[in-house]
Amino acid sequence: MLGFLFNERECKELSYMLRKELDEMLLDLSDNRLDAEVRQAISKRYRTVFRMYARIASPKELSRYARNHRIIPM
């Protein structure tokens, strides 16, 4: 396990980068043209980035990125 110390500005920048990455992956997951294998790989990566974002985001901000697997199949 690694630990990092971030100042306020760095924390905001990290939050911004993670949100943008989550937005991109949600867009990719909604694209029906992608193969199931690609969507599964994106889904695994999404879970990892989501957990990272969950460490610094408020529950209200985090709820925006919670996925419903019944709506977006793998």
C-alpha positions in Angstrom: 0.0 0.0 0.0 1.2 3.5 -0.9 0.4 6.7 0.9 0.4 10.2 -0.6 0.1 13.6 1.0 -1.7 16.2 -1.2 -2.2 19.8 -0.6 -5.7 21.4 -1.3 -4.8 22.3 -4.9 -3.4 18.9 -5.7 -6.4 17.2 -4.3 -8.7 19.3 -6.4 -6.6 18.5 -9.5 -6.7 14.8 -8.7 -10.5 14.9 -8.2 -10.9 16.7 -11.6 -8.7 14.1 -13.4 -10.6 11.2 -11.9 -14.0 12.7 -12.7 -12.9 13.3 -16.3 -11.7 9.7 -16.6 -14.9 8.3 -15.1 -16.9 10.5 -17.6 -14.9 9.1 -20.5 -15.4 5.5 -19.4 -19.1 6.0 -18.9 -19.3 7.3 -22.4 -17.4 4.3 -23.7 -19.5 1.9 -21.8 -22.7 3.4 -23.3 -21.3 2.8 -26.8 -23.0 -0.4 -28.1 -20.4 -0.8 -30.9 -17.7 -2.0 -28.5 -17.0 -5.7 -28.1 -18.0 -7.4 -24.8 -14.3 -8.0 -24.0 -13.5 -4.4 -24.4 -16.5 -3.3 -22.3 -15.5 -5.8 -19.6 -12.0 -4.3 -19.5 -13.3 -0.8 -19.3 -15.7 -1.9 -16.6 -12.9 -3.3 -14.5 -10.9 -0.2 -14.9 -13.9 1.9 -14.0 -14.3 0.1 -10.7 -10.7 0.8 -9.8 -10.9 4.5 -10.7 -14.3 4.8 -8.9 -12.7 3.4 -5.7 -9.9 5.9 -6.0 -12.4 8.8 -6.4 -14.5 7.5 -3.5 -11.6 8.2 -1.2 -11.7 12.0 -1.9 -15.3 12.7 -3.0 -18.3 13.4 -0.9 -21.2 10.9 -1.1 -23.3 13.4 -3.1 -20.5 13.8 -5.8 -19.9 10.1 -5.8 -23.5 9.2 -6.4 -23.2 10.8 -9.9 -20.8 8.0 -10.9 -22.5 5.0 -9.3 -23.3 2.5 -12.0 -26.4 0.4 -12.3 -25.2 -2.9 -13.9 -28.7 -3.7 -15.1 -28.8 -0.6 -17.3 -25.2 -0.8 -18.6 -24.5 -4.5 -19.4 -20.9 -5.8 -19.4 
